[in-house]
Amino acid sequence: MAGLTLRDVRKSYGNTQVMHGVDLDIEDGEFVVFVGPSGCGKSTLLRMIAGLEEISDGTVAIGDQVVNEVAASKRGVAMVFQTYALYPHMTVYKNMAFGLKQAKTDPAEIDRRVTAAAEILQINDYLDRSPRNLSGGQRQRVAIGRAIVRDPEVFLFDEPLSNLDAALRVQTRLEIARLHERLGSTMIYVTHDQVEAMTLADKIVVLRDGRIEQVGSPIELYERPGNAFVAQFIGSPKMNVFSSADLNETASSLLSREITAGMQVGLRPEHLIPTDEANAVVTGKMELVENLGEYALVHLVTSTGVEFIAKTEKPPAGEKGSMIGFGIKSELAHFFDLESGLRI
């Protein structure tokens, strides 16, 4: 096992720069998730760590060794891709053993590693099957097993659950979490799904346009986002962001802070509480209610035309088109600079 250090890592395609000086420290044994919208550079960064993409500038070190010029096969990393990339003509056992066989590993050691990995992933009964006879979740476990047998210093996961259905995603996500707990290995996981990021990560790295926006634990990013982008990306449903004109006139006194024209106010849907007009920070016209049983998502629009969501325990009593006011505990509100988006 080993930690990872990135210093001023840049990537360019011709005159187009896509990664802009990334600095990051990953501790030995950490589970780190790269998250961000499509095109933010998270998979590119992962591929540069793996050695599948050339680094234009900066350094990548695994443990104490700078690996910029080290071939991918020599870096001590194993990668699990979005597609399973299994050999269809080989059994599960042969798929998992293939890399070790190519490296001329002793057959007895190959058998030990494959058997141990199959035990960890509970795929012992599938070792003699071909991939076409497995479900999507089972195929992904075989792909993960192929990575485990290499005994790498760092595991790299590139959106490994995106091809699975909702139920399998939840199940496989739990299996990956248990795998990290059991192996204690350094793992880097790329996803666009912030729920995966929140539930799996020791540390989340939020990326946008080839730059790191914020690094921290899931709860740190949720409770104290560094800017409006992170605030709206972390959390489901996303945080509501309002200008001073969107809020009620009593908002400043209710939030114990003067709301100026150069400020944005962030209110998470789950923190909004239906209340009377005197205690309402924001008021909206109800347009749609999603009743999910456990809770309801109420879609509203302010008089200024800004759409927002409130997450309530029960659907509101009013009908579509009725006006509903919402209050919030002042310490749960977030404040951002309107121009820069930075937290105030």
SULTA-V586987 format. One record per residue. N is the residue number from 1. PHI is phi in radians with two decimals (NA if undefined). BURIAL is + if it has 24 or more other C-alpha atoms within 12 Angstrom, else -. Layout:
n->{N N}
phi->{PHI PHI}
burial->{BURIAL BURIAL}
This chain:
n->{1 2 3 4 5 6 7 8 9 10 11 12 13 14 15 16 17 18 19 20 21 22 23 24 25 26 27 28 29 30 31 32 33 34 35 36 37 38 39 40 41 42 43 44 45 46 47 48 49 50 51 52 53 54 55 56 57 58 59 60 61 62 63 64 65 66 67 68 69 70 71 72 73 74 75 76 77 78 79 80 81 82 83 84 85 86 87 88 89 90 91 92 93 94 95 96 97 98 99 100 101 102 103 104 105 106 107 108 109 110 111 112 113 114 115 116 117 118 119 120 121 122 123 124 125 126 127 128 129 130 131 132 133 134 135 136 137 138 139 140 141 142 143 144 145 146 147 148 149 150 151 152 153 154 155 156 157 158 159 160 161 162 163 164 165 166 167 168 169 170 171 172 173 174 175 176 177 178 179 180 181 182 183 184 185 186 187 188 189 190 191 192 193 194 195 196 197 198 199 200 201 202 203 204 205 206 207 208 209 210 211 212 213 214 215 216 217 218 219 220 221 222 223 224 225 226 227 228 229 230 231 232 233 234 235 236 237 238 239 240 241 242 243 244 245 246 247 248 249 250 251 252 253 254 255 256 257 258 259 260 261 262 263 264 265 266 267 268 269 270 271 272 273 274 275 276 277 278 279 280 281 282 283 284 285 286 287 288 289 290 291 292 293 294 295 296 297 298 299 300 301 302 303 304 305 306 307 308 309 310 311 312 313 314 315 316 317 318 319 320 321 322 323 324 325 326 327 328 329 330 331 332 333 334 335 336 337 338 339 340 341 342 343 344}
phi->{NA -2.81 -1.48 -2.47 -2.29 -2.02 -2.26 0.85 -1.34 -2.27 -2.45 -2.25 -2.00 1.15 -1.58 -1.72 -1.65 -1.95 -2.12 -2.03 1.19 -1.47 -2.07 -2.75 -2.05 -2.07 -1.34 -1.02 1.53 -1.34 -1.84 -1.97 -1.98 -1.57 -2.35 2.86 -1.21 -0.99 1.48 -1.43 1.86 -1.17 -1.24 -1.07 -1.11 -1.10 -1.19 -1.21 -1.12 -1.26 1.61 -1.54 -2.19 -1.29 -1.51 -1.30 -2.82 1.63 -2.34 -2.10 -2.14 -1.90 1.15 -1.72 -1.85 -1.28 -1.98 -0.90 -1.79 -1.59 -1.08 -0.97 -1.22 -1.84 -1.49 1.31 -2.07 -2.29 -2.07 -1.96 -1.68 -1.08 -1.57 -1.23 0.93 -1.61 -1.34 -1.18 -1.56 -1.87 -1.24 -1.00 -1.02 -1.21 -1.07 -1.24 -1.54 -1.01 -1.08 -1.19 -1.14 -1.11 -1.47 1.04 -1.27 -1.00 -0.96 -1.13 -1.22 -1.04 -1.08 -1.09 -1.20 -1.12 -1.11 -1.14 -1.16 -1.11 -1.14 -1.06 -1.64 1.01 -2.12 -0.99 -1.34 -1.86 -1.09 -1.68 -1.54 -1.65 -0.98 -1.17 -1.68 -1.99 -1.34 -1.05 -1.15 -1.18 -1.12 -1.18 -1.16 -1.14 -1.08 -1.17 -1.09 -1.08 -1.30 -1.08 -1.11 -1.32 0.89 -1.36 -1.37 -2.40 -1.66 -2.13 -2.04 -1.89 0.77 -1.26 -1.83 -1.19 -1.58 -1.72 -1.31 -1.02 -1.13 -1.18 -1.07 -1.10 -1.11 -1.21 -1.05 -1.12 -1.14 -1.17 -1.10 -1.16 -1.08 -1.11 -1.11 -1.32 -1.49 1.15 -1.49 -1.25 -2.29 -2.11 -2.26 -1.77 -2.70 -1.74 -1.63 -1.22 -1.17 -1.04 -1.06 -1.15 -1.51 -1.72 -1.41 -1.37 -2.51 -1.88 -1.98 -1.63 -1.97 -2.64 0.91 1.34 -2.28 -1.43 -1.50 -2.88 -2.21 3.08 -1.22 -0.94 -1.23 -1.12 -1.20 -1.27 -1.48 -2.46 -1.12 -1.35 -2.71 -1.15 -1.11 -1.09 -1.01 -1.47 -1.45 -1.67 2.08 -2.45 -1.11 -1.21 -1.10 -1.43 -2.12 -2.16 -1.56 -1.07 -1.23 -1.46 -1.66 -1.21 -1.09 -1.52 -1.04 -1.02 -1.21 -1.22 -1.66 1.00 -2.78 -1.22 -1.63 -1.75 -1.17 -1.63 -2.25 -1.95 -2.04 -1.81 -2.26 -1.28 -0.95 -1.31 -1.71 -1.39 -2.15 -1.00 -2.67 -1.37 -1.05 -1.15 -1.90 -1.56 -1.38 -2.45 -2.21 -2.48 -1.55 -1.25 -1.98 -2.78 -2.18 -1.75 -1.58 -1.75 1.48 -1.16 -2.73 -2.18 -1.82 -1.80 -1.69 -2.34 -2.43 -1.33 -1.12 -1.56 1.59 -1.55 -1.44 -2.60 -2.19 -2.07 -1.79 -2.09 -1.14 -2.30 -1.06 -1.16 -1.30 -1.21 -1.68 -0.97 1.69 -1.33 -1.61 -2.26 -1.72 -2.30 -1.88 -2.75 -1.14 -1.01 -1.27 -1.67 -1.43 -2.10 -2.23 -2.32 -1.23 -1.13 -1.38 -1.57 1.41 -1.26 -1.13 -1.72}
burial->{+ + + + + + + + + + + - - - - - - + + + + + + + + + + + + + + + + + + + + - - + + + + + + + + + + + + + + + + + + + + + + + + - - - + + + + - - - - + + + + + + + + + + - + + - - - + + + + + + + + + + - - - - - - - - - + - - + + + + + + - + + - + - - + + - + + + - - - - + + + + + + + + + + + + + + + + + + + + + + + + + + + - + - - - - + - - + + - + + + - + + - - + + + + + + + + + + + + + + + + + + + + + + + + + + + + + + + + + + + + - - + + + + + + + + + + + + + + + - + + + + + + + + + + + + - + + + - + + - - - + - - - + + + + + + + + + + + + - - - - + + + + + + + + + + + - - - - - - - + + + + + + - - - - + + + + + + - - + + - - - - - - + + + + + + - + - + + + + + + + - - + + + +}
